[in-house]
C-alpha cells in the first residue's frame, strides 16, 4: 500500500464533478473515509484519504513506479490549480464560493475513446444509469481482471479481498458486437451512435490520436461529424478526453448558472480556462447549495 502526500486534491469532489463514470466508492475506512475504485488506463486503483494522517495524506493500491508512470498524470498532479483559480474576478462572489467549496477538483487525463463513448451514453441518463451501462459495456469484452485488495479488506471489511474489473473495450472490440449485444447493456437509442463511432474509429475515418494535435474548433468539428454527437457530448469529450481546458460543456445546470449569475454570457477573461472554472460551478450548483435556488429561478423566468 502506497502512502502519498497530495496537495489541492479531493477525491469526492473529483468523483462527483461529472467528469468520470468509473470512479466509485467501494467502502469506507473508520466510517469516515471513502475508498474509491478507479478503472482507467486498463488498470484498477484503490485510493483513499489516510485515516491516520492529515488532510493531504492518502493511501493507494499501486506501486510507486505505477503512481509516477500512470496516476500522477491521470490525476493531473503536476498542474498548479491555484493558477487556474487566479483567473476568477475578485468581485465574482459566486465563483469564489464555488472554488472554495470545490477546491481539490482536478481535470483527469482520461482516454479520448472512453470519454467519447461514455458521454454518448450519458445523453438523457442519470449518473447511476450511466455507470451501470458503462460497466455492462465493459463486461461485454469478457476480459475480467482483478487486483488483490486484502490489505484494504483489513481496513474496511466490506471491501472484498479481490476486486474484479473489466478494462474499457477498444473501438475494434466494440465494432465486433452486434446491435443486440450492445443494446443489452442498456444503451437504448444510443446503440447506433456507439456502433457508428466504433466503426469510424476502427476504420480510421476518425483518428483520435491525430485529433489530439488539432485546434479546439477543429476538434469539435470532427467530433460533431459522428452521428449522435451534439455540442455538449463533443465539448465533454474535448474537455475530459483531450484536456481542452477552454471548452465549457453546458448542461441544464450550467445554462442556468450562466443565465442567473453571468447574464447569459461567460466573462471573456474566464475563457482560457473556462472548462476548469465550470467544474467548480457545476459541482457546487448541481450538488449542493444552489440546486433549489437555480430551479426556482429557472421556473420564474419561464
N, C-alpha and C positions, 0 to 999 in steps of 0.2 A: 504494500500500500504506500503510495507516494504522498509525502507531506509537502504542501505548497503554501507560499505566501503570494497573494494576488491582490493588488490594489484596484479600486474602482471596478468591482466585479460583483454582480448579484445574480445568482443562478435563477431564482424565482422570477425576477424581472425579465430576464432573457427568455425563459421558458414561456412566459405569459404575454410576451410582446408581439405575438402573431407572426413571427418570422420562421418558425420551425415546428414540425409536427412529430418529430421522433425524439423529443426531449421530454420525458415523462417521469414523474415521481414514482418510485417503486417501494418506498419505505421511509421510515423516519427514525433518526437516532435520538434517543432520550426524549421522544415525543415532541421534539422541537426543531430538529434539523433534517429537512427532506433530503433524501438520496435520489439523485437524478440519473436515469439511464439515458444515454445519448447514443443513438446508432447513426454513424456518419463515417464517410471515408472507407466504407467496407468493414468498419470496426465497431466495437461496443465499449463504451466508457461508463463507469460509475463514478460520480463525483458528488461531494457534499461539503458543507462547512465542517470544520473540525470542532467537535463539541468541547475539546479541551484547550482550544486556542482562542485568539481574539477574532474580531470580525473579518480580518483579512487572511485567515488561515483556512486551508482546505485539504481534504483527502481525495485522492484519485486512484482508480484501479489500474492505471497504466504504469509502465516503467518510465524512468526519467528520460531515456532516449526517445520513447514514443511521444512523451509530452513535448519535448523540444522539436521533434521532427514533424509531428502532426498537429497536436492540440493547441500549442501556443499560437500557431497561425489560425487554426479553426476558430478560436475564441477572439482573435484579433488583439492579442495581448501586447503587441509591440506598439500599438497606437495609443497616443495620449488623448483620451476623450474630453479632457478639460479644454483642449484646443477647439473641439467642435462646439462645446457649450459656450465658448467665448464669443461665438457668432451671435448669441442672443442679445437683443436690445435690452439694456439695463432697465428700461421703463416697461418692458413686457412682463408684467406680474404673472400672467397666466403661464407663459413658458418657463419662467423662473420656478414656479410651483411644480410644474411638470418635471423639470430637470432635477429638482431636489427629491421629488418622490421617486423618480426612476433612475437615480444615479446608480451606476453599475450595469446598465444596459450596454451591450456591445452588439455590433452588426456582425453576425457569424459569417465566416468564409465557407459557404456551402457550395455543393456541386450544381452547376447550371442545369444539368439534365434533371436531377431530382427536384429542383425548385420549379422547373417548367411543369413537370407532371403534377407535383403537389399542388401548385396554385391553379392548374386546370381543374383538379379535383375539388378545390376549395370553393368553387362557384356555387352559391346558394346552399351551402352546407355549414352546420355548426362545427366548432373546433373538435369536439369529441367524435363527430361523424367523420370528419376529415381524417383524423388519426386512425380510426378503425379501418377506413377504406385503404389508406396508405399501407397499413400493416398487412392487410389481406393481399394487396397487390404485391408486396414484397414476398409474402409466403408462397405466391404462385410459382416463384422460381424454384422452390424446393431446396434451396441452398441453406439448410439450417446450420447455424454455428452456435457456439456457446463460449462463455467465459467462466472461469472459476470465481465464484463470489462468496466463498466460505468465510473469508475474513469479514466481509460485510454482514454475513448472517449472524456472526457473533455480536455485532454492534446493533443490528436491527433484525430480530428473529423472523419478521415477516418477509425478509428478502431470502429467496431460496439459495442453496449452496451452489447452484449452477443457474446462470441466466442465459436463456436461449434467444437468438435473434436471427433475422434474415437481412442481409445487405440489400440495398436498393437495386432492383434489376436494371441492367443497362438497356439501351434502346433496342439492340439486337434481340435480347431476350423477350422484351415486351412485344416486339414486332412478330415474334413467333407464336403468340397466343391468338386465339380467335375471339370473335365478339362475345360468345357465351362465357368463355373463361375470364376475360377482363370484366365483363358485366357482372359476374358472380361476386365480385369484390364490393359491389355497391356503387359503382361509378355512374350508373343511370345514363342520362342523356349525354354525359361526358365521354362515354366509351369510344365513340367515333373520333372525338377530338384526340384522345390518348393514342388511338391506333394511327391516326394521321401523323401526329408528332413523332411517334416511334418510326414510322416509315420514312419520314423526311430526314430524320437524323441518321437513320441506318443507311440510307442511300446517298447521304452527303448533300442532299438538297438544302438542308440546313446544317451548317458546320459550326457547332457551338464553340469549338476551340478558336476558330477564326474570328468569331463574333467578339471574343474577349478583347480583341485589338481595335474594334471599331468605335467611333464616337457614340455618345449616348443616343442621339436621334436615329442614327443608322441602325443601332442595336434594336431599338424599339420597332423600327420599321420592319426589320427582318422577322422579329418575333410575332408581329401582328399579321404576318403572312400565313401563319399556322391557323387553320380553321378552329374556331372556338377560343382563340386568344384575343381578348379585348385589351383595352389600355390598362386596366387595373392588373390583370394577370401578367401582362408584359412588363409593367412597372415593378411588380413584386419580384418577377424573375430577374429583372435587371438589377434591382437593389440587393436582393438576398442571394442571388446566384452569381452575379457578376460584380458585386460590390460597387455599384454606381451610386455613390452617396448623394448626388444632387437630385436623384429621382424620388418622387414622393407618391407612392400608391395612395389613392383616395377611395376608401370605402365609405359607407354611410356615416361612420363616426368622424372620419377626417373631414368630410364635406361639411358636417355640422360644426366642427371646430373652426374651419376656415370661415364659414359664414358668421358664426357668433362672435369670434374673437379677432378676425382679421378682415372683416367687411368683404369677404368673398375673394380676396387675393392675397397670396403669401408675400411677405416683405421681400423685396429684391435682395436685400443683404443676407437673407437666410438661404437663398437658393443654392449656393455652392455645397452646402451640407444639409439641405432640406430633408433628405432621406433619414439622416440621423436624428435631427430635431423632431421629425414627425413621430419617431419611435417613442420618444418621451411623452409627446402629446397623446399618442394612441394608447399607450399603457395607462396613463393617468385618466384620460377621458372615458375610455371604454370600460375599464375595470373598476374604477373607484369613484371618487367624489363627484365628478361632473356628469356621470351617467344619466341620472334622472333629470338634472337641470337641462342638459342638452336635449333630451327627449321632449321636455316640456316646451323649450324654446322652439324646437322644430315644429311642434303642433301649433304653437301660437302664430308662427309665421306663415302657416299654410293658408 
